[in-house]
Amino acid sequence: MTASTERPPPDLSGGGLGATRRVGDRVFAALTTGAGVLVLALIVAIGAFLLTKAIPAVQKDSTNFFTTKLWQPDNDPSVFGIAALVFGTLLSSIIALVVAGPIAIGIALYISDYAPRRLATPIGYLVDLLAAVPSVVYGLWGLLFLAPHSDKFQQFLSDHFGFIPLFDLGKNGVVGRSMMIASLVLAIMILPIVAAISREIFLQVPQANREAALALGATKLEMIRLAVLPYSKSGVVGALMLGLGRALGETIAVALVLSLSYSTSFHIIDANVGGNTIAANIASQYQAAEPLGQRALIASGLVLFVITFAVNALARYVVTRSGKRAAAV
């Protein structure tokens, strides 16, 4: 008889390498689940802390917390509200997104579809590097360079586009540390975030989609419009919403650049009008505030927390819905 050269079948009974892999999978699954639960627990803990500190302050407010513009929580009686703060937060963030969004998407498209690879790589690194610059540096740059050197530009906007309420300087208005300057600083801060995420999304578009559009006679612009943007729409929306979330919560840069006041005006180039945001108000007022004033600032932080959460939830909804539509097509 000749010895059999066949190998025995692999051991699938649960011992050996298979069992080791299954143990590793269970450990990894437990770690990832724990990480997810930890994030959820932190969000709940932050929300509970803000709510616990905010309710006593709101109860001692002698006015309507949501419609009052003044911020004088340490007066007797206490007078404070978030109307002006929410207005300034949303206005500056939306202007920043309108300015930075198209530029960031254009940069991402240039890196992914137009620039030669030897040039695209260093440009991508430079864009990513902008995201690592501390916000205080942006604030100092806006305060010491952008604001003093933009007076003529702001005056030009008032002289030629004053019929638009945003650029109406009025009779007693002056240019300087205005809402427009703060919004431009925010735009520069969120630009690298939106550009970096959009670039990675554009690079994920299958090359076959691009080649098919070009093979059918499409120009480069038509290829981007027909093959790249539809495939990337949901991801770009998510990138824009992340940039908006960054702008909503920015603190030091706005506090340094903006002439802080509790007003609700669309005249964004008037330094006399100024403005304020929730985050900047907390940074500038917390140190000198009395205990009730600190709790009032925490109450405004709770509102910012809810706004940011709502923006992220809206972004998730839009991304999910766009993904479903793309899959259906």
PAZAPA-4460 file (N, C-alpha, C; in steps of 0.05 Angstrom, whole numbers, plus 32768, in hexadecimal, padded with zeros to 4 digits):
% residues 329
    n_x    n_y    n_z   ca_x   ca_y   ca_z    c_x    c_y    c_z   seq   type   mol
   8011   7FE8   8000   8000   8000   8000   8012   8019   8000     1      M     A
   8008   802D   7FF2   8017   8046   7FF1   800A   805A   8004     2      T     A
   801C   806A   8010   8012   807D   8024   8002   8093   8015     3      A     A
   7FEC   809B   8021   7FDB   80B0   8015   7FE8   80CB   8017     4      S     A
   7FE7   80DA   8001   7FF4   80F4   8001   7FDF   810A   8005     5      T     A
   7FC6   8103   800A   7FB2   8117   800E   7FB5   8123   802A     6      E     A
   7FB0   813E   802C   7FB2   814C   8045   7F97   8149   8054     7      R     A
   7F99   8148   806F   7F80   8146   807E   7F70   815F   807B     8      P     A
   7F55   815E   807D   7F45   8176   807A   7F4B   8189   8091     9      P     A
   7F47   81A3   808D   7F4C   81B7   80A2   7F3A   81B3   80BA    10      P     A
   7F44   81B9   80D1   7F35   81B6   80EA   7F22   81CE   80ED    11      D     A
   7F08   81C8   80EA   7EF4   81DD   80EC   7EE4   81D9   8105    12      L     A
   7EED   81CA   8118   7EDD   81C4   8130   7EDF   81D9   8145    13      S     A
   7EEE   81EE   8141   7EF0   8203   8154   7F0B   8206   8161    14      G     A
   7F1E   81F5   815B   7F39   81F7   8166   7F4C   8204   8152    15      G     A
   7F63   8209   815B   7F78   8213   8149   7F74   822F   8141    16      G     A
   7F7C   8235   8128   7F7C   8250   811E   7F60   825C   811C    17      L     A
   7F4D   824A   8114   7F31   8254   8111   7F26   825F   812B    18      G     A
   7F2B   8250   8141   7F22   8259   815B   7F2F   8273   8163    19      A     A
   7F4A   8275   815D   7F58   828E   8164   7F4C   82A6   8156    20      T     A
   7F45   82A2   813C   7F39   82B8   812D   7F1E   82BF   8138    21      R     A
   7F0F   82AB   8140   7EF4   82B2   814A   7EF6   82C1   8165    22      R     A
   7F0A   82BA   8175   7F0E   82C8   818E   7F16   82E5   8188    23      V     A
   7F28   82E8   8175   7F31   8303   816D   7F19   8314   8162    24      G     A
   7F08   8307   8152   7EF1   8316   8148   7EDE   831F   815F    25      D     A
   7EDA   830D   8172   7EC9   8315   8189   7ED5   832C   8199    26      R     A
   7EEF   832A   819D   7EFC   8340   81AC   7EFB   835A   819D    27      V     A
   7F00   8359   8183   7EFF   8371   8173   7EE2   837D   8172    28      F     A
   7ECF   836B   816F   7EB3   8374   816F   7EAB   8381   8189    29      A     A
   7EB5   8375   81A0   7EAF   8381   81BA   7EBC   839C   81BD    30      A     A
   7ED5   839F   81B3   7EE2   83B9   81B5   7ED5   83CE   81A4    31      L     A
   7ECD   83C8   818C   7EC0   83DB   817B   7EA4   83E3   8186    32      T     A
   7E96   83CF   8191   7E7C   83D5   819D   7E7F   83E7   81B5    33      T     A
   7E94   83E1   81C6   7E99   83F2   81DD   7EA0   840F   81D5    34      G     A
   7EAF   8411   81BF   7EB6   842C   81B6   7E9D   843C   81AD    35      A     A
   7E8B   842E   819F   7E72   843B   8197   7E61   8443   81AF    36      G     A
   7E5F   8431   81C2   7E4F   8437   81DA   7E5C   844D   81EA    37      V     A
   7E76   844E   81EA   7E84   8464   81F9   7E7E   847F   81ED    38      L     A
   7E7E   8481   81D2   7E77   849A   81C5   7E5B   84A2   81CC    39      V     A
   7E48   848F   81CA   7E2C   8495   81D1   7E2A   849E   81EE    40      L     A
   7E38   8491   8200   7E37   8498   821C   7E42   84B4   8221    41      A     A
   7E57   84BB   8213   7E63   84D6   8216   7E50   84EB   820C    42      L     A
   7E42   84E6   81F6   7E2F   84FA   81EC   7E18   84FE   8200    43      I     A
   7E0E   84E7   820A   7DF8   84E9   821E   7E02   84F7   8237    44      V     A
   7E1A   84F1   8240   7E25   84FE   8258   7E28   851C   8254    45      A     A
   7E32   8524   823D   7E35   8541   8238   7E1A   854F   8237    46      I     A
   7E07   8542   8229   7DEC   854E   8228   7DE0   8550   8244    47      G     A
   7DE3   853B   8254   7DD8   853C   8270   7DE5   8551   8281    48      A     A
   7DFF   8554   827E   7E0D   8569   828D   7E03   8585   8286    49      F     A
   7E02   858A   826C   7DF9   85A4   8262   7DDC   85AA   826B    50      L     A
   7DCB   8596   826A   7DAF   8599   8271   7DAD   859F   828F    51      L     A
   7DBC   8590   829F   7DBB   8594   82BC   7DC4   85B0   82C5    52      T     A
   7DD9   85BA   82B8   7DE3   85D4   82BE   7DD2   85EB   82B2    53      K     A
   7DC4   85E5   829C   7DB6   85FA   828E   7D9B   8600   829A    54      A     A
   7D8C   85EC   82A3   7D71   85F0   82AD   7D6F   8604   82C3    55      I     A
   7D80   8603   82D8   7D7D   8617   82EE   7D82   8633   82E4    56      P     A
   7D94   8637   82D1   7D99   8652   82C7   7D81   865C   82B7    57      A     A
   7D76   864B   82A6   7D5F   8654   8295   7D47   865A   82A7    58      V     A
   7D44   864C   82BC   7D2D   8651   82CF   7D30   866C   82DC    59      Q     A
   7D48   8676   82E0   7D4C   8690   82ED   7D4D   86A7   82D9    60      K     A
   7D4A   86A1   82C0   7D4A   86B6   82AB   7D2F   86C4   82AD    61      D     A
   7D30   86DF   82AD   7D18   86EF   82AF   7D0C   86F4   8294    62      S     A
   7D19   86EC   827E   7D0E   86F0   8263   7D0C   86D5   8255    63      T     A
   7D05   86D6   823C   7D04   86BE   822B   7D20   86B7   8221    64      N     A
   7D29   869F   8229   7D44   8697   8222   7D49   8695   8204    65      F     A
   7D34   868F   81F5   7D38   868A   81D8   7D34   86A2   81C7    66      F     A
   7D28   86B7   81D1   7D22   86CF   81C1   7D31   86E8   81CA    67      T     A
   7D3D   86E8   81E2   7D4B   86FF   81EC   7D66   8702   81E0    68      T     A
   7D6E   871A   81D9   7D88   871F   81CD   7D9D   8726   81E2    69      K     A
   7D95   8734   81F8   7DA9   873D   820C   7DB5   8725   821A    70      L     A
   7DCE   872A   8225   7DDB   8715   8235   7DE6   8722   824E    71      W     A
   7DD5   8722   8263   7DDC   872E   827D   7DD2   871B   8293    72      Q     A
   7DDD   8703   8294   7DD3   86F0   82A8   7DD9   86F7   82C5    73      P     A
   7DED   8707   82C9   7DF5   870E   82E5   7DE7   8727   82EF    74      D     A
   7DD5   8733   82DF   7DC5   8749   82E9   7DAF   873F   82FB    75      N     A
   7DA3   8752   8309   7D8C   874B   831A   7D74   875C   8312    76      D     A
   7D60   8751   8304   7D5E   8734   82FD   7D6F   872D   82E5    77      P     A
   7D73   8713   82E1   7D84   8709   82CB   7D75   870C   82B1    78      S     A
   7D84   8716   829D   7D7A   8719   8282   7D8E   870D   826F    79      V     A
   7D86   86F8   8262   7D97   86EC   824E   7D87   86DA   823B    80      F     A
   7D91   86D8   8223   7D84   86C8   820F   7D98   86C2   81F8    81      G     A
   7D90   86B0   81E7   7DA2   86A6   81D2   7D9A   86AE   81B6    82      I     A
   7D87   86C0   81B4   7D7E   86C8   8199   7D95   86D3   8188    83      A     A
   7DA3   86E6   8193   7DB9   86F2   8184   7DD0   86DF   8180    84      A     A
   7DD5   86CE   8194   7DEB   86BA   8192   7DE5   86A5   817C    85      L     A
   7DCD   869B   817C   7DC6   8687   8168   7DC7   8694   814C    86      V     A
   7DBD   86AC   814A   7DBD   86BA   8130   7DD9   86BD   8126    87      F     A
   7DEB   86C7   8137   7E07   86CB   812E   7E15   86B1   8128    88      G     A
   7E0F   869C   8137   7E1C   8682   8132   7E13   8677   8117    89      T     A
   7DF9   8678   8111   7DF0   866D   80F8   7DF8   867E   80E0    90      L     A
   7DF7   8699   80E4   7DFE   86AB   80CD   7E1B   86A8   80C6    91      L     A
   7E2D   86A9   80D9   7E4A   86A6   80D3   7E51   868B   80C7    92      S     A
   7E44   8676   80D2   7E4A   865B   80C8   7E40   8657   80AC    93      S     A
   7E28   8660   80A6   7E1D   865D   808B   7E2D   866D   8077    94      I     A
   7E34   8685   807D   7E45   8695   806B   7E60   8687   8066    95      I     A
   7E6C   867D   807B   7E85   866E   8078   7E82   8656   8066    96      A     A
   7E6C   8648   8069   7E67   8630   8059   7E63   8638   803C    97      L     A
   7E54   864D   8037   7E4F   8656   801C   7E69   865F   800E    98      V     A
   7E7B   866B   801D   7E94   8674   8012   7EA7   865D   800E    99      V     A
   7EAA   864C   8022   7EBE   8637   8022   7EB6   861E   8011   100      A     A
   7E9C   8619   8011   7E92   8600   8003   7E9B   85FE   7FE6   101      G     A
   7E93   8611   7FD5   7E9B   860F   7FB9   7EB9   860F   7FB5   102      P     A
   7EC8   861F   7FC4   7EE5   861F   7FC1   7EF1   8604   7FC9   103      I     A
   7EE8   85F9   7FDF   7EF2   85DF   7FE8   7EEC   85C9   7FD4   104      A     A
   7ED4   85C9   7FCA   7ECD   85B4   7FB6   7EDE   85B8   7F9C   105      I     A
   7EE2   85D1   7F95   7EF4   85D6   7F7D   7F10   85CD   7F82   106      G     A
   7F1B   85D1   7F9A   7F36   85C7   7FA0   7F37   85A9   7F9F   107      I     A
   7F22   859C   7FAA   7F21   857F   7FAA   7F20   8574   7F8E   108      A     A
   7F10   8581   7F7C   7F0E   8577   7F61   7F28   857C   7F52   109      L     A
   7F35   8592   7F57   7F4F   8597   7F4A   7F63   8582   7F52   110      Y     A
   7F64   857B   7F6B   7F77   8567   7F74   7F71   854B   7F69   111      I     A
   7F57   8544   7F67   7F50   8529   7F5F   7F4F   8526   7F41   112      S     A
   7F49   853B   7F31   7F44   8537   7F15   7F54   8549   7F02   113      D     A
   7F60   855E   7F0C   7F6E   8570   7EFA   7F8C   8572   7EFF   114      Y     A
   7F94   8573   7F17   7FB1   8577   7F1D   7FC1   855E   7F17   115      A     A
   7FD9   8561   7F0B   7FEA   854A   7F08   7FF2   853E   7F23   116      P     A
   7FF8   8524   7F24   7FFC   8517   7F3E   8013   8523   7F4E   117      R     A
   8028   852C   7F40   803F   8537   7F4E   8038   8552   7F5B   118      R     A
   8022   855F   7F52   8019   8578   7F5E   8002   8573   7F71   119      L     A
   7FF1   855F   7F6B   7FDA   855B   7F7C   7FE1   8552   7F98   120      A     A
   7FF6   8541   7F9A   7FFE   8537   7FB4   8007   854D   7FC7   121      T     A
   8019   855F   7FBF   8021   8574   7FD2   800A   8588   7FD8   122      P     A
   7FF9   858D   7FC4   7FE2   859F   7FCA   7FCF   8592   7FDE   123      I     A
   7FCB   8578   7FDC   7FBB   8569   7FEF   7FC7   856B   800B   124      G     A
   7FE1   8569   800D   7FEF   856B   8027   7FEB   8587   8033   125      Y     A
   7FED   859B   8022   7FEA   85B7   802C   7FCE   85BC   8036   126      L     A
   7FBA   85B1   8027   7F9E   85B5   8030   7F9A   85A7   804B   127      V     A
   7FA5   858F   804E   7FA2   8581   8067   7FB1   8590   807E   128      D     A
   7FC7   859D   8077   7FD6   85AC   808B   7FC6   85C3   8096   129      L     A
   7FB6   85D0   8085   7FA5   85E6   808E   7F92   85DE   80A4   130      L     A
   7F89   85C5   80A4   7F77   85BC   80B8   7F85   85B9   80D3   131      A     A
   7F9F   85B8   80D4   7FAE   85B4   80ED   7FB6   85CF   80F9   132      A     A
   7FB1   85E5   80EC   7FB8   85FF   80F7   7FA5   8605   810E   133      V     A
   7FAF   860D   8126   7F9D   8613   813C   7F8A   862B   8136   134      P     A
   7F72   862A   8141   7F5F   863F   813C   7F68   865A   8145   135      S     A
   7F78   865B   815B   7F81   8675   8164   7F93   8683   8150   136      V     A
   7FA1   8673   8140   7FB2   867E   812B   7FA1   868B   8116   137      V     A
   7F8B   867D   810E   7F79   8689   80FB   7F6D   86A3   8106   138      Y     A
   7F66   86A2   8120   7F5A   86BA   812C   7F6D   86D2   812C   139      G     A
   7F86   86CD   8134   7F9A   86E2   8134   7F9F   86ED   8118   140      L     A
   7FA0   86DB   8104   7FA4   86E3   80E9   7F8D   86F5   80DF   141      W     A
   7F74   86ED   80E6   7F5D   86FD   80DF   7F5D   8718   80EC   142      G     A
   7F65   8718   8106   7F65   8731   8115   7F7B   8744   810C   143      L     A
   7F93   873A   8108   7FAA   874B   8103   7FAF   8750   80E5   144      L     A
   7FA5   873F   80D4   7FAA   8742   80B7   7F91   8746   80A7   145      F     A
   7F7F   8733   80A9   7F67   8734   8097   7F56   874C   809C   146      L     A
   7F4F   8751   80B6   7F3D   8768   80BC   7F49   8783   80B4   147      A     A
   7F62   8789   80BA   7F6D   87A3   80B2   7F70   87A6   8094   148      P     A
   7F75   8790   8085   7F7A   8792   8069   7F62   878E   8058   149      H     A
   7F4A   878B   8064   7F32   8786   8054   7F1F   879E   8055   150      S     A
   7F28   87B5   8061   7F16   87CC   8062   7F0D   87D6   8047   151      D     A
   7F20   87D8   8034   7F19   87E1   8019   7F07   87CE   800B   152      K     A
   7F0B   87B4   800F   7EFA   87A0   8003   7EDD   87A2   800E   153      F     A
   7EDB   87A5   8029   7EC1   87A7   8035   7EB3   87C1   802C   154      Q     A
   7EC2   87D7   8029   7EB7   87F0   8020   7EAE   87ED   8003   155      Q     A
   7EBD   87DF   7FF3   7EB5   87DA   7FD7   7E9B   87CB   7FD6   156      F     A
   7E98   87B6   7FE7   7E7E   87A8   7FE7   7E67   87BA   7FEF   157      L     A
   7E6C   87CC   8002   7E57   87DE   800A   7E50   87F2   7FF4   158      S     A
   7E64   87FC   7FE6   7E5F   8810   7FD2   7E51   8804   7FB9   159      D     A
   7E57   87EC   7FB1   7E4D   87E1   7F98   7E37   87CC   7F9C   160      H     A
   7E35   87C0   7FB4   7E21   87AC   7FB9   7E11   87B2   7FD2   161      F     A
   7E0F   87CC   7FD9   7E01   87D4   7FF1   7DE3   87CF   7FF0   162      G     A
   7DD9   87CB   7FD7   7DBC   87C6   7FD5   7DB5   87AA   7FE0   163      F     A
   7DC9   8799   7FE4   7DC5   877F   7FF0   7DC8   8783   800F   164      I     A
   7DB4   877A   801E   7DB6   877F   803B   7DD0   8776   8048   165      P     A
   7DDC   8760   803F   7DF4   8756   804B   7E0B   876B   8049   166      L     A
   7E0B   877B   8034   7E21   878D   802F   7E19   87AA   8033   167      F     A
   7E03   87AF   8040   7DFA   87CA   8045   7E08   87D4   805E   168      D     A
   7E19   87E8   805B   7E28   87F3   8072   7E18   8808   8081   169      L     A
   7E06   8815   8074   7DF6   8829   8082   7E05   8843   8085   170      G     A
   7DF7   8857   8092   7E03   8871   8095   7E18   8872   80AB   171      K     A
   7E14   8864   80C1   7E26   8865   80D7   7E38   884C   80D9   172      N     A
   7E37   883B   80C5   7E47   8822   80C6   7E64   8827   80C0   173      G     A
   7E75   8816   80CB   7E92   8817   80C6   7E9B   87FB   80C0   174      V     A
   7EB0   87F9   80B0   7EBB   87DF   80AA   7ED0   87D8   80BE   175      V     A
   7ED6   87BE   80C1   7EE9   87B5   80D5   7EE4   8799   80DD   176      G     A
   7EE4   8793   80F7   7EE0   8778   8102   7EC2   8771   8100   177      R     A
   7EBA   8769   80E9   7E9E   8764   80E3   7E98   8747   80E2   178      S     A
   7E7E   8741   80DF   7E75   8725   80DB   7E81   8719   80C2   179      M     A
   7E85   8729   80AE   7E91   871E   8095   7EAE   8714   809A   180      M     A
   7EBD   8723   80A9   7ED9   871A   80AF   7ED8   8700   80BF   181      I     A
   7EC7   86FF   80D3   7EC5   86E6   80E2   7EBD   86CF   80D1   182      A     A
   7EAA   86D3   80BE   7EA1   86BE   80AD   7EB7   86B5   809A   183      S     A
   7EC7   86C8   8090   7EDD   86C1   807E   7EF2   86B0   808C   184      L     A
   7EF8   86B7   80A5   7F0A   86A7   80B5   7EFF   868B   80B9   185      V     A
   7EE6   8689   80BF   7EDA   866F   80C2   7EDB   865F   80A8   186      L     A
   7ED7   866D   8091   7ED8   8660   8077   7EF3   8654   8072   187      A     A
   7F08   8663   8079   7F23   8659   8075   7F28   8641   8088   188      I     A
   7F1C   8641   80A0   7F21   862B   80B3   7F13   8611   80AA   189      M     A
   7EFB   8613   809E   7EED   85FB   8097   7EF4   85F2   807B   190      I     A
   7F02   8603   806B   7F08   85FB   8050   7F19   85E2   804E   191      L     A
   7F2F   85DE   805E   7F3E   85C5   805B   7F2F   85AC   8063   192      P     A
   7F1C   85AE   8076   7F0C   8597   807D   7EFB   858E   8066   193      I     A
   7EEC   85A1   805B   7EDA   859A   8044   7EEB   8591   802C   194      V     A
   7F01   859E   8027   7F11   8597   800F   7F1D   857B   8012   195      A     A
   7F28   8575   802A   7F35   855B   802E   7F21   8544   802C   196      A     A
   7F0A   8547   8038   7EF6   8532   8037   7EEB   852F   801B   197      I     A
   7EE5   8545   800D   7EDB   8544   7FF2   7EEF   8538   7FDF   198      S     A
   7F09   853E   7FE3   7F1E   8532   7FD2   7F1E   8514   7FD5   199      R     A
   7F1D   850A   7FED   7F1D   84ED   7FF1   7F04   84E0   7FE4   200      E     A
   7EEE   84EE   7FE5   7ED5   84E3   7FD9   7ED8   84E3   7FBB   201      I     A
   7EE2   84F8   7FAF   7EE6   84F8   7F92   7EF9   84E3   7F89   202      F     A
   7F0D   84DD   7F99   7F21   84C8   7F91   7F14   84AC   7F93   203      L     A
   7EFE   84A9   7FA1   7EF1   848F   7FA3   7EDF   8489   7F8B   204      Q     A
   7EDA   849D   7F7A   7EC9   8498   7F63   7ED7   8484   7F51   205      V     A
   7EC9   846F   7F48   7ED6   845B   7F37   7EE1   8467   7F1E   206      P     A
   7EFA   8460   7F17   7F06   846B   7EFF   7EF6   8463   7EE6   207      Q     A
   7EE8   844D   7EE7   7ED8   8445   7ED0   7EC3   8459   7ECA   208      A     A
   7EB8   8466   7EDE   7EA3   847A   7EDA   7EAF   8492   7ECA   209      N     A
   7EC6   849A   7ED2   7ED3   84B0   7EC4   7ED9   84A8   7EA7   210      R     A
   7EE5   8491   7EA3   7EED   8488   7E89   7ED5   8484   7E77   211      E     A
   7EBF   847A   7E82   7EA7   8476   7E72   7E9C   8491   7E68   212      A     A
   7E9B   84A5   7E79   7E92   84BF   7E71   7EA4   84CC   7E5B   213      A     A
   7EBE   84C9   7E5F   7ED0   84D4   7E4B   7ECF   84C5   7E31   214      L     A
   7ECA   84AB   7E32   7EC8   849B   7E1A   7EB0   84A2   7E09   215      A     A
   7E9B   84AC   7E17   7E83   84B4   7E09   7E85   84D0   7DFE   216      L     A
   7E9C   84DD   7E01   7EA1   84F7   7DF5   7E9D   850F   7E08   217      G     A
   7E9A   8509   7E22   7E96   851F   7E35   7EB0   852E   7E3A   218      A     A
   7EAE   8547   7E3E   7EC6   8557   7E46   7ECC   8551   7E64   219      T     A
   7EE2   855C   7E6D   7EEA   8558   7E89   7ED4   8563   7E9C   220      K     A
   7ECA   857B   7E95   7EB5   8587   7EA6   7E9C   8576   7EA5   221      L     A
   7E94   856D   7E8E   7E7C   855C   7E8C   7E80   8542   7E9A   222      E     A
   7E98   8536   7E99   7E9D   851E   7EA7   7E9A   8522   7EC5   223      M     A
   7EA4   8538   7ED0   7EA1   853D   7EEC   7E84   8541   7EF4   224      I     A
   7E75   854F   7EE2   7E59   8554   7EE8   7E48   853B   7EE6   225      R     A
   7E4E   8529   7ED4   7E3E   8511   7ECF   7E47   84F9   7EDE   226      L     A
   7E61   84F6   7EE3   7E6C   84DE   7EEF   7E76   84E1   7F0C   227      A     A
   7E82   84F8   7F12   7E8F   84FB   7F2C   7E7C   8506   7F41   228      V     A
   7E6F   851D   7F3B   7E5F   852A   7F4E   7E46   8519   7F57   229      L     A
   7E38   850C   7F44   7E21   84FC   7F4E   7E2A   84E5   7F60   230      P     A
   7E40   84D9   7F5A   7E4A   84C3   7F6B   7E53   84CD   7F87   231      Y     A
   7E5C   84E6   7F88   7E68   84F1   7FA1   7E55   8503   7FB0   232      S     A
   7E3D   8507   7FA7   7E2C   851B   7FB3   7E28   8517   7FD0   233      K     A
   7E21   8500   7FD9   7E1C   84FB   7FF5   7E34   8500   8006   234      S     A
   7E4C   84F8   7FFD   7E64   84FD   800C   7E6B   851A   800E   235      G     A
   7E67   8529   7FF8   7E6D   8546   7FF9   7E5A   8554   800C   236      V     A
   7E41   854C   800C   7E2E   8558   801F   7E37   8553   803C   237      V     A
   7E40   853B   8041   7E4B   8535   805C   7E63   8546   8063   238      G     A
   7E75   854B   804F   7E8C   855C   8054   7E84   8578   805A   239      A     A
   7E70   8583   804B   7E66   859E   8050   7E5A   85A0   806C   240      L     A
   7E4B   858C   8074   7E3F   858D   808F   7E54   858B   80A5   241      M     A
   7E69   857C   80A1   7E7F   857B   80B4   7E8C   8597   80B7   242      L     A
   7E90   85A4   80A0   7E9B   85BE   80A0   7E89   85D2   80AF   243      G     A
   7E6E   85CF   80AA   7E5B   85E1   80B8   7E5C   85DC   80D6   244      L     A
   7E5F   85C3   80DE   7E61   85BD   80FB   7E7A   85C9   8107   245      G     A
   7E90   85C9   80F8   7EA8   85D6   8102   7EA4   85F4   8105   246      R     A
   7E97   8601   80F2   7E92   861D   80F3   7E7F   8625   810A   247      A     A
   7E6B   8614   810F   7E58   861A   8125   7E66   861B   8140   248      L     A
   7E79   8609   8145   7E86   8607   815F   7EA0   8617   8162   249      G     A
   7EA8   8626   814E   7EC1   8634   8150   7EBF   864B   8165   250      E     A
   7ED5   864D   8175   7ED4   865F   818C   7EE8   8676   818A   251      T     A
   7F02   866F   818C   7F16   8683   8190   7F19   8696   8178   252      I     A
   7F18   868A   8160   7F1C   869B   8148   7F06   86B0   8146   253      A     A
   7EED   86A8   814B   7ED7   86BB   814A   7ED9   86D0   8160   254      V     A
   7EE0   86C7   8178   7EE3   86DA   818E   7EF8   86EF   8189   255      A     A
   7F0E   86E8   817B   7F23   86FA   8175   7F1C   870D   815F   256      L     A
   7F0E   8704   814B   7F0A   8713   8132   7EF1   8725   8134   257      V     A
   7EDB   871A   8140   7EC1   8728   813E   7EBF   873D   8154   258      L     A
   7EB3   8753   814D   7EAC   8768   8160   7E93   875F   816E   259      S     A
   7E96   8753   8186   7E80   8745   8193   7E6A   8759   819D   260      L     A
   7E51   8752   8195   7E3A   8761   819E   7E22   874E   819C   261      S     A
   7E0D   8755   81AA   7DF5   8744   81AA   7DE0   8751   8198   262      Y     A
   7DE4   874D   817E   7DD2   8758   816A   7DCB   8744   8156   263      S     A
   7DB5   8749   8148   7DAC   8737   8132   7DA9   8748   8119   264      T     A
   7DBE   874B   810A   7DBE   875C   80F2   7DCB   874D   80DB   265      S     A
   7DC0   8751   80C3   7DCB   8744   80AB   7DE0   8756   809E   266      F     A
   7DE7   876D   80AA   7DFC   877E   809F   7E17   8774   80A8   267      H     A
   7E22   8761   8098   7E39   8752   80A1   7E53   8761   809F   268      I     A
   7E53   8779   8091   7E6C   8787   808F   7E6D   879F   80A1   269      I     A
   7E59   87A3   80B2   7E57   87BA   80C4   7E64   87B1   80DF   270      D     A
   7E7B   87BD   80E5   7E89   87B6   80FE   7E79   87C0   8117   271      A     A
   7E69   87D5   8113   7E59   87DF   812A   7E44   87CB   8132   272      N     A
   7E3A   87BC   811F   7E25   87A8   8125   7E33   8790   8132   273      V     A
   7E49   8787   8126   7E57   8770   8132   7E46   8757   8132   274      G     A
   7E46   874A   8148   7E38   8731   814B   7E45   871F   8160   275      G     A
   7E3A   8708   8164   7E45   86F6   8178   7E3C   86DA   8171   276      N     A
   7E4A   86C6   817B   7E43   86AA   8178   7E42   869D   8193   277      T     A
   7E36   8686   8194   7E33   8678   81AE   7E4F   8671   81B9   278      I     A
   7E5F   8665   81A8   7E7A   865C   81B1   7E8B   8674   81B9   279      A     A
   7E8C   8689   81A9   7E9C   86A0   81AF   7E92   86AE   81C9   280      A     A
   7E78   86AF   81CD   7E6D   86BB   81E5   7E76   86AB   81FE   281      N     A
   7E75   8691   81FC   7E7E   8680   8213   7E9C   8686   8219   282      I     A
   7EAC   8687   8205   7EC9   868C   8209   7ECF   86A7   8215   283      A     A
   7EC0   86BB   820D   7EC6   86D6   8216   7EB9   86DD   8231   284      S     A
   7EA3   86CF   8239   7E94   86D6   8251   7E98   86C3   8268   285      Q     A
   7EA2   86AB   8264   7EA1   8697   8279   7EB3   869E   8290   286      Y     A
   7ECB   86A9   828B   7EDE   86AD   82A0   7ED4   86C2   82B4   287      Q     A
   7EC7   86D6   82AB   7EBE   86EC   82BD   7EA1   86E8   82C6   288      A     A
   7E94   86D3   82BE   7E78   86D0   82C5   7E74   86C6   82E1   289      A     A
   7E5E   86CE   82EE   7E56   86C3   8308   7E4B   86A7   8304   290      E     A
   7E46   8699   831A   7E3B   867E   8318   7E22   867C   8306   291      P     A
   7E0F   868E   8309   7DF8   868D   82F8   7DFF   8693   82DB   292      L     A
   7E11   86A6   82D7   7E1A   86AB   82BC   7E28   8694   82AF   293      G     A
   7E37   8685   82BE   7E44   866D   82B3   7E2F   8658   82AC   294      Q     A
   7E1B   8655   82BC   7E06   8642   82B6   7DF6   864B   829D   295      R     A
   7DF3   8665   829A   7DE6   866F   8282   7DF7   866A   8269   296      A     A
   7E11   866D   826C   7E22   8666   8255   7E21   8648   824E   297      L     A
   7E1F   8638   8263   7E1C   861B   825E   7E01   8616   8250   298      I     A
   7DEC   8625   8257   7DD3   8622   8249   7DD5   8629   822C   299      A     A
   7DE4   863D   8226   7DE8   8644   8209   7DF9   862E   81FC   300      S     A
   7E0C   8622   820B   7E1B   860C   8200   7E09   85F4   81F9   301      G     A
   7DF4   85F0   820A   7DE1   85DA   8204   7DD3   85DF   81E9   302      L     A
   7DCC   85F8   81E4   7DBF   85FF   81CB   7DD2   85F9   81B3   303      V     A
   7DEB   8601   81B6   7DFF   85FB   81A1   7E02   85DD   819E   304      L     A
   7E02   85CE   81B3   7E03   85B1   81B2   7DEC   85A6   81A2   305      F     A
   7DD4   85B0   81A7   7DBC   85A6   8198   7DBE   85AE   817B   306      V     A
   7DC7   85C7   8175   7DCA   85CF   8159   7DDE   85BE   814A   307      I     A
   7DF5   85B9   8156   7E09   85A8   8149   7DFF   858C   8145   308      T     A
   7DF1   8581   8159   7DE6   8566   8156   7DD2   8566   8140   309      F     A
   7DC1   857A   813D   7DAD   857B   8128   7DBA   857D   810D   310      A     A
   7DD0   858C   810B   7DDE   858F   80F1   7DEA   8574   80E9   311      V     A
   7DF6   8566   80FC   7E01   854B   80F6   7DEC   8537   80EF   312      N     A
   7DD5   8538   80FD   7DBF   8526   80F6   7DB4   852C   80DA   313      A     A
   7DB2   8545   80D3   7DA9   854D   80B9   7DBC   8543   80A3   314      L     A
   7DD6   8546   80A9   7DEB   853D   8096   7DE9   851F   8092   315      A     A
   7DE5   8510   80A8   7DE3   84F3   80A6   7DCA   84EB   8096   316      R     A
   7DB4   84F9   809A   7D9C   84F4   808B   7DA0   84F9   806D   317      Y     A
   7DAC   8510   8066   7DB1   8516   804A   7DC3   8502   803D   318      V     A
   7DD9   84FB   804B   7DEC   84E8   8040   7DDF   84CD   803C   319      V     A
   7DCF   84C3   804F   7DC2   84AA   804C   7DAD   84AA   8035   320      T     A
   7D9E   84BF   8034   7D8A   84C1   801E   7D97   84C3   8003   321      R     A
   7DAD   84D3   8001   7DBB   84D4   7FE7   7DC7   84BA   7FDF   322      S     A
   7DD1   84AB   7FF3   7DDD   8491   7FED   7DC8   847D   7FE3   323      G     A
   7DB0   847E   7FEF   7D9A   846D   7FE6   7D91   8473   7FCA   324      K     A
   7D90   848D   7FC3   7D88   8495   7FA9   7D9D   848C   7F94   325      R     A
   7DB7   848F   7F9B   7DCC   8486   7F89   7DCB   8468   7F85   326      A     A
   7DC5   8459   7F9A   7DC4   843C   7F97   7DAC   8434   7F86   327      A     A
   7D96   8443   7F88   7D7E   843C   7F79   7D83   8441   7F5B   328      A     A
   7D92   8456   7F55   7D98   845C   7F39   7DAB   8448   7F2E   329      V     A
***
